[in-house]
Amino acid sequence: MIWAFLLPVYALLALGPGPATGWFFVYLAFLVAALLLDPWVTANVTAPPYTIRLISFAQNLGAPLAITFFLLRYTDLRRRAAEARSEELLTNAIPLSIAARLKHGDGRIADAYPETTVLFADLAGFTPWAGRTDPDVVVSFLDDLFSRFDALAAESGVEKIKTIGDSYMAVAGAPEARADHAVAALALARGMLGALAEARAPLGLSLEVRIGLASGPVVGGVIGQKRILFDLWGDTVNVASRMESSGVPGRIQVAPSTHALLRDAFTWEERPPVDVKGLGVMTTYLLAGEPGR
């Protein structure tokens, strides 16, 4: 009967929980039948010698239970590998600290981050180039470029938020606060210029990236039930987006809020005022370089 127990065990692994339940009841039926037949067998079959019975007992107990153990061990290793993969995918989609809160049962995540710097980057001239280029080349280029951006963001301690087409959004100071958020975001922006130059060189491209930065408070949270996303909202996000869209290809443009935090550490070029929807006209600045360069 211990050997027979392998039937529902195998069914569980091969067919899944639903169908395996039926086989478990089949096993129970066999068990009942064996109990009913046992008195007749005991009365009509001569017992083998003790040595044979001892060997049979050890074999019939040890072998099927050992098989069951290794099958369960195999399934548990698969389960742990699947959990690790799921956690990896989750932490790749949203920040690690937010993923930990979701795993601990936080139903709704919404927080205010008072001091951040938001970065937007977009490839100038990408759409016309993509329209006349083989899709495999386009996807390969974007994958290479954004992988470089991701590595730079991790190195700078900046949190990638999302990509939309050829646009890239990141933030410093959320969800983990840091006093040097503007410095970190600018370090990422400067690294992006070099990363693009390296990524486009093998293809002989002339694409440039516009980058915009703005500093200030944002609200961050997780939205959706499927393909969940940690996103940001607020005037700072809108200003950073406007800094990018009104920027100069190959340059980094910052809002007054970011310029106020970094004015003494870098050289800046003041630009004509830009009209930011809902916020009015504001002066913007292009990064020229560090003092002494």
Secondary structure, 3 states (H helix, E strand, C coil): CCCCCHHHHHHHHHHCHHHHHHHHHHHHHHHHHHHHHHHHHHHHCCCCCHHHHHHHHHHHHHHHHHHHHHHHHHHHHHHHHHHHHHHHHHHHHCCHHHHHHHHCCCCCCEEEEEEEEEEEEEEECHHHHHHCCCHHHHHHHHHHHHHHHHHHHHHHCCEEEEEECCEEEEEECCCCCCCCHHHHHHHHHHHHHHHHHHHHHHHCCCCEEEEEEEEEEEEEEEECCCCCEEEEECHHHHHHHHHHHCCCCCCEEECHHHHHHHCCCCEEEECCCEEECCCEEECCEEEEECCCC
